[in-house]
Amino acid sequence: MKERIEHIKAVQDNWMQSEFASPATDSQIEAFEKTANVIIPESYKVFLRLSNGAELFGGDCQLYSADMNVKFRINYDFSDGSVPDELLILGFYNSQHICFDKRYNSFIFYEYEDYDDISEECLMFSDFYEVLDYITDIATT
């Protein structure tokens, strides 16, 4: 994960700058999970331990934090309740929510598809590393 973050930081085009927050501690992550009544997937916890949220590629992507005191925290739904409760919202990329779906143990890009058709309609990734690779590939090609 650290290498992926360093690769993103190395993208120097002015409009594609990325900002990373200070790391979250394990106790902050655990407290957030307890307070928000959520379980954060392990590969996203790895990211949070390096950066407790981020804004990538000039704001095209926002990755949410485990911090109850900020607006863009895990499970923030900018579409006012359009995301099914079964999905854990971790951020957004363009107009799509980056979510974790417990049914499939997968990360998905969700844009208001019918919940029962997610596996056919949405991009799915096995871990958060793949999500970052996908976003980086799209942004830098």
C-alpha positions, 0 to 999 in steps of 0.5 A: 500500500505504501508503494501505491501511495508514493506512486500517486504522490509522484504524479505532479501535474498541477491539476492532478495533485493528491493530498493525504491525511495523517495516519489513523491509529488502530485505536482511532479505527477501533473507536470509529468502528464502535461509534459508527457501528461498522466493520471496516475491511482489513485492506482499507484499514491498511490504507487508513493506517497510512492516510486517514482519508485522501483527496486524489487526482485533483479531487476526482476521488475522495477516500473517507476517513475514520474520523467522526469530526469530519464531513467526509468520514466512512459511510458519508453518502453525498447522494442523501441516502441513495446508497443501500444500507448494506454497502459500506461507503469508503469514498467516491470516484467521479459520480460513483461511490466506492463501497464495500459489499459484505455479501460478495466480500468485494469492493465496488463502484456503485452508481445507483444500480438495483441492489440485487443486480450489483454483481452484474452492473458494478465494477468489483475488486477483491481488495482495496489495493485493486481499487487504488490501482484501477483509479491510478491507471484511469487517472494517469493514462 
